[in-house]
Amino acid sequence: MKNGFKAMDSDMHVMEPCDLWQRYIDKKYLDRAPIGLNRHKRDLGVQVDGKIMPKPTPRPNPELRPLREKILNTRYQEEEARDFDNVAQVRAMDKEGLDIAILYPSRGLFVLAVDGLDPDLAAAIAKAYNDWMFDFCKVAPDRMFGAGIIAPHDVSSAVEETRRCVKELGFKSVLVRPNHVNGKMWSDPYYDPLWEECQKLNIPIGFHEAGRVYLPQPAISELIPSFAMFNTLSFPMANMFTCADMIYGGVMERFPKLKVAYLEGNCSWLPWLLWRMEEYGELTGVAEHPQMKLTPLEYFQRQCWGAVECDEHVAKFIPEFGLEDNIVFSTDYPHLDVKYPHAVESLLKQPFSDQMKRKFLWDNCARLYGFGY
């Protein structure tokens, strides 16, 4: 709790150890397990099936790494000393004033991001991460809850792992990247069994972008020369693309109780996107998307959530568009572009009403993740 406001982090990250998959993967796949890289301090790189991710920027800037290390060394000294273990995670929550956190990956956002990855290997990679996350949460099982990674390369395996994550591991969500896999858009009926399972289990599917990978990303991504420009554009654009695809493609109509979260991509673009989609829904929807019974805004209001940055002051206009109940808060700990340990404090300073702050920090998160508070 911070200044009288309960706080739930909808997207708090962990820093996985380099040898996670060597320790947790099925021995059958040990010789093909992802390898966490340690090329420099706090390296998030990973090698999967011979490919190193994140892919480098087209024009690397040698001045960026020392600047990043300076920022990170100043911000995370205590956490670094404990190698970002689960005790450090709980202490970070205490510093921020977080009552509950849903834990998302860092390296785990890259390990499945390869088109054509062997489906059995992909499933084993996901299972290993989820087993590790289960152990990680044991230090504070009433405050830390995992979001499981699932391998969409084979939908049957993804459904099975989703079910295991919820029923056996007690996770509150599963996640994929917004980048589509093996040429199949997320609206493709191929994935309907996965959406059906998430709906049945009453858990959200979280979409979370990260760095450059071996999957299709927004068309401009390969042209972007800098870290700043990539994060500014690709993160929200990937979520926009997926949101439009799932609404236009009929996923929300086919699965009216499916909960969908578009994370780490800001939220201030939502009113514009949903308005723009409605413009074309009215113009060509009868021919292109006849299955849509509601407007894009109505679908989003019913079953979707976006994530607000702690200093996203332009989100003050969200209530004017009827989206006040569809926004959740996240710290994005322990990454570079965060305000830790002052993220909650920063959000409380924004030009939001107290009602908005309560909803963003707690009420909406609790509803998204199925907490009965």
C-alpha positions in Angstrom: 0.0 0.0 0.0 1.2 3.5 -0.8 -0.3 6.7 0.7 -3.6 4.9 1.4 -3.9 3.2 -2.0 -3.7 -0.5 -2.4 -1.4 -1.4 -5.3 -1.2 -4.4 -7.6 1.4 -4.7 -10.3 -0.1 -6.1 -13.5 3.3 -6.7 -15.1 6.3 -6.9 -12.8 9.3 -8.6 -14.3 11.8 -11.1 -13.0 15.4 -11.5 -14.0 15.9 -15.2 -14.8 19.2 -16.8 -14.1 21.4 -17.7 -17.1 21.2 -21.4 -16.3 17.4 -21.6 -15.8 16.8 -24.0 -18.7 19.9 -26.1 -17.9 18.4 -26.7 -14.5 14.8 -27.1 -15.3 14.3 -28.4 -18.8 13.4 -32.0 -19.5 16.7 -33.9 -19.8 15.6 -35.1 -23.2 16.1 -31.5 -24.5 19.1 -30.5 -22.4 21.5 -30.4 -25.4 19.1 -28.0 -27.1 18.1 -25.9 -24.1 18.2 -22.1 -24.3 21.4 -20.6 -23.0 21.3 -17.4 -21.1 24.1 -15.1 -22.1 26.5 -13.3 -19.8 28.3 -11.0 -22.2 28.1 -8.0 -19.9 26.4 -7.0 -16.7 22.6 -7.7 -16.6 22.7 -9.3 -20.1 19.2 -10.3 -21.1 20.4 -12.1 -24.1 19.6 -15.7 -24.8 20.6 -18.2 -27.5 17.8 -20.5 -28.8 18.2 -23.0 -31.6 21.4 -21.3 -32.7 19.8 -17.8 -32.8 20.8 -15.0 -30.4 18.1 -12.7 -29.1 17.4 -9.9 -28.8 18.7 -9.2 -32.3 21.1 -6.2 -32.4 19.9 -2.8 -33.6 20.9 -2.0 -37.2 23.3 0.7 -36.1 24.6 -0.1 -32.6 25.6 2.9 -30.5 28.7 2.3 -28.4 27.7 5.0 -26.0 24.4 3.3 -25.0 25.8 0.4 -22.9 27.8 2.5 -20.4 24.8 4.9 -20.1 22.5 2.0 -19.4 24.9 0.4 -16.9 25.2 3.7 -15.1 21.4 4.0 -14.8 20.9 0.4 -13.7 23.8 0.3 -11.3 22.4 3.4 -9.5 18.9 2.0 -9.3 19.3 -1.7 -8.5 22.4 -2.1 -6.3 20.6 -4.1 -3.6 18.8 -6.3 -6.0 22.0 -6.9 -8.0 23.8 -8.0 -4.8 21.2 -10.8 -4.4 21.3 -11.6 -8.1 17.6 -10.6 -8.4 16.5 -13.6 -6.5 13.0 -14.0 -5.0 13.9 -12.4 -1.7 15.0 -9.3 -3.7 11.8 -9.4 -5.6 9.7 -9.2 -2.4 11.9 -6.4 -1.0 11.4 -4.5 -4.3 7.6 -4.9 -3.8 7.9 -3.6 -0.3 9.9 -0.6 -1.5 7.3 0.3 -4.1 4.4 -0.3 -1.8 3.0 -3.2 -3.9 0.6 -5.5 -2.2 0.5 -8.1 -5.0 2.4 -8.6 -8.2 1.9 -10.7 -11.3 5.3 -11.8 -12.5 6.3 -11.7 -16.1 9.6 -12.8 -17.7 12.6 -11.0 -19.1 14.6 -13.6 -20.9 11.4 -15.6 -21.2 10.0 -13.1 -23.6 12.6 -14.2 -26.2 13.0 -18.0 -25.7 10.0 -18.8 -27.9 10.2 -16.0 -30.4 11.4 -18.0 -33.4 9.3 -19.0 -36.4 9.6 -22.7 -37.2 10.9 -23.7 -33.7 10.4 -27.4 -33.0 7.0 -27.5 -31.3 8.2 -30.2 -28.8 11.3 -28.2 -27.9 9.2 -25.0 -27.6 6.7 -26.8 -25.2 9.6 -28.1 -23.1 11.2 -24.6 -22.9 7.8 -23.1 -21.7 7.3 -25.9 -19.1 10.8 -25.4 -17.7 10.3 -21.7 -17.3 6.9 -22.2 -15.6 8.4 -24.7 -13.2 11.1 -22.3 -12.3 8.5 -19.5 -11.8 6.5 -21.7 -9.5 9.5 -22.2 -7.3 10.4 -18.5 -7.5 7.0 -17.5 -6.1 7.2 -19.9 -3.1 8.9 -17.2 -0.9 5.6 -15.1 -0.9 2.8 -17.2 -2.4 0.1 -14.9 -1.2 1.8 -11.8 -2.9 3.6 -13.1 -6.0 1.8 -14.9 -8.8 3.2 -16.2 -12.0 2.1 -15.5 -15.6 3.1 -18.6 -17.5 4.7 -18.6 -20.9 3.1 -20.8 -23.5 4.4 -22.0 -26.9 2.0 -21.2 -29.7 3.9 -23.3 -32.2 1.5 -26.1 -31.4 -1.9 -25.1 -30.1 -2.6 -28.4 -28.4 0.5 -28.2 -26.3 -0.3 -24.5 -25.5 -3.7 -25.5 -24.3 -2.3 -28.3 -22.1 0.4 -26.0 -20.6 -2.2 -23.3 -20.0 -4.3 -25.7 -18.0 -1.3 -26.9 -16.0 -0.2 -23.4 -15.2 -3.6 -22.6 -13.7 -4.6 -25.9 -12.1 -1.3 -27.2 -10.9 0.9 -24.1 -10.5 -1.7 -21.5 -9.4 -0.8 -18.9 -12.0 -3.1 -16.0 -12.8 -2.4 -15.6 -16.5 -0.5 -16.9 -19.5 1.2 -14.8 -22.1 2.5 -14.7 -25.6 4.2 -12.0 -27.6 1.9 -9.9 -29.9 4.1 -11.0 -32.9 2.3 -13.8 -34.8 4.0 -17.2 -35.1 4.4 -19.5 -38.1 2.4 -17.2 -40.4 -0.8 -17.5 -38.3 -2.5 -14.3 -37.1 -3.9 -14.5 -33.6 -7.4 -14.3 -35.1 -6.8 -17.5 -37.0 -9.3 -20.2 -35.9 -6.3 -22.4 -35.3 -5.9 -20.7 -31.9 -9.6 -20.9 -30.9 -8.9 -23.9 -28.6 -6.4 -21.7 -26.7 -8.9 -18.8 -26.3 -11.6 -21.3 -25.3 -9.4 -22.7 -22.6 -8.4 -19.3 -21.2 -12.1 -18.4 -21.2 -13.0 -21.6 -19.4 -10.3 -21.1 -16.8 -11.3 -17.4 -16.4 -7.7 -16.2 -16.9 -6.4 -13.5 -19.2 -4.1 -14.0 -22.1 -1.4 -11.3 -21.8 0.3 -9.9 -24.9 3.7 -8.5 -24.2 6.2 -7.1 -26.7 10.0 -7.1 -26.1 13.1 -6.6 -28.2 13.9 -7.7 -31.8 13.3 -11.4 -32.5 12.8 -13.9 -35.2 9.1 -13.3 -35.6 7.2 -10.7 -37.7 7.3 -7.3 -35.8 5.8 -4.0 -36.9 7.0 -3.4 -40.5 9.1 -0.4 -39.5 11.1 -2.4 -36.9 13.9 -3.5 -39.2 14.4 0.1 -40.2 14.5 1.6 -36.7 18.1 2.6 -35.9 18.0 3.2 -32.1 16.8 1.7 -28.9 14.8 4.8 -28.0 12.9 4.8 -31.4 12.3 1.0 -31.2 10.8 1.1 -27.8 8.8 4.3 -28.5 7.1 2.8 -31.6 7.3 -0.9 -31.7 5.9 -1.7 -28.3 2.6 0.2 -28.7 2.4 -0.6 -32.4 2.6 -4.4 -31.8 -0.2 -4.1 -29.3 -2.3 -2.0 -31.7 -1.8 -4.5 -34.5 -2.9 -7.5 -32.3 -5.8 -5.6 -30.7 -7.2 -4.7 -34.2 -6.6 -8.2 -35.4 -8.4 -9.9 -32.6 -11.4 -7.5 -32.7 -11.7 -7.4 -36.5 -10.9 -11.1 -36.8 -13.8 -12.1 -34.6 -12.0 -13.5 -31.5 -13.9 -11.2 -29.1 -17.2 -12.2 -30.8 -16.5 -15.9 -30.7 -15.2 -15.8 -27.1 -17.2 -13.1 -25.3 -15.8 -13.9 -21.8 -12.1 -14.1 -22.9 -10.0 -11.6 -21.0 -7.2 -10.0 -23.0 -4.4 -7.7 -21.7 -2.2 -5.6 -23.9 0.8 -4.8 -21.7 3.9 -2.6 -21.7 2.7 -0.6 -24.6 1.1 2.5 -22.9 -2.7 3.1 -23.1 -3.1 6.6 -24.5 -3.4 5.3 -28.0 -6.5 3.3 -27.2 -9.2 6.0 -27.8 -7.7 6.8 -31.2 -7.3 3.2 -32.3 -10.8 2.2 -31.3 -12.3 5.3 -33.0 -10.3 4.6 -36.2 -11.4 1.0 -36.2 -15.0 2.0 -35.9 -14.6 4.4 -38.8 -13.6 1.5 -41.1 -16.0 -0.9 -39.4 -18.8 1.3 -40.5 -17.3 1.8 -44.0 -16.4 -1.7 -45.0 -17.4 -3.9 -42.0 -20.4 -5.4 -43.6 -18.2 -6.9 -46.3 -15.0 -7.6 -44.4 -16.1 -8.2 -40.8 -19.8 -9.2 -40.8 -19.4 -11.2 -37.6 -18.9 -8.1 -35.5 -22.0 -7.4 -33.5 -20.5 -4.6 -31.3 -18.3 -1.6 -32.0 -14.5 -2.0 -31.3 -14.9 0.2 -28.3 -17.7 -2.0 -26.9 -15.6 -5.1 -27.4 -12.7 -3.5 -25.6 -14.9 -2.2 -22.7 -16.3 -5.7 -22.3 -13.2 -7.8 -22.2 -9.9 -6.0 -22.7 -7.3 -4.1 -20.7 -4.4 -1.8 -21.5 -1.5 -0.8 -19.3 -0.7 2.7 -18.1 2.8 3.9 -17.5 3.4 5.4 -14.1 4.1 8.9 -15.6 1.6 8.7 -18.5 -0.1 11.9 -17.7 -1.9 12.0 -21.1 -4.0 9.1 -19.9 -6.1 11.6 -17.9 -8.4 11.7 -21.0 -9.1 8.0 -20.7 -12.4 8.4 -18.8 -13.8 10.7 -21.5 -13.8 7.7 -23.8 -15.4 5.2 -21.4 -12.2 3.2 -20.7 -11.6 4.0 -17.0 -12.4 0.4 -16.1 -10.0 -1.1 -18.7 -6.6 0.3 -17.6 -4.1 -1.5 -15.3 -0.9 -0.3 -13.6 2.6 -1.8 -13.9 6.0 -0.9 -12.7 8.0 -2.8 -15.4 10.6 -3.5 -12.7 13.5 -4.2 -13.1 14.1 -2.8 -16.5 15.7 0.3 -17.8 12.9 2.7 -18.5 11.2 2.6 -15.1 10.8 4.9 -12.1 11.6 2.2 -9.5 11.3 2.5 -6.5 9.0 5.5 -7.1 6.6 4.1 -9.8 3.5 4.0 -7.6 4.4 7.3 -6.1 4.8 8.7 -9.6 1.3 7.5 -10.7 -0.2 9.1 -7.6 1.2 12.4 -8.7 -0.5 12.3 -12.1 -3.5 14.4 -12.9 -5.9 11.6 -12.3 -8.9 11.6 -10.0 -8.7 9.4 -6.8 -11.2 7.1 -8.4 -9.0 6.6 -11.4 -6.0 6.0 -9.2 -7.9 3.3 -7.2 -9.1 1.6 -10.4 -5.7 1.7 -12.2 -3.7 0.6 -9.1 -6.1 -2.1 -7.8 -9.7 -2.5 -8.9 -9.0 -3.1 -12.5 -6.0 -5.4 -11.9 -8.0 -7.5 -9.4 -10.8 -7.9 -12.0 -8.4 -8.8 -14.8 -6.5 -11.4 -12.8 -9.5 -12.9 -11.0 -8.9 -11.8 -7.4 -12.1 -11.7 -5.5 -11.5 -8.6 -3.5 
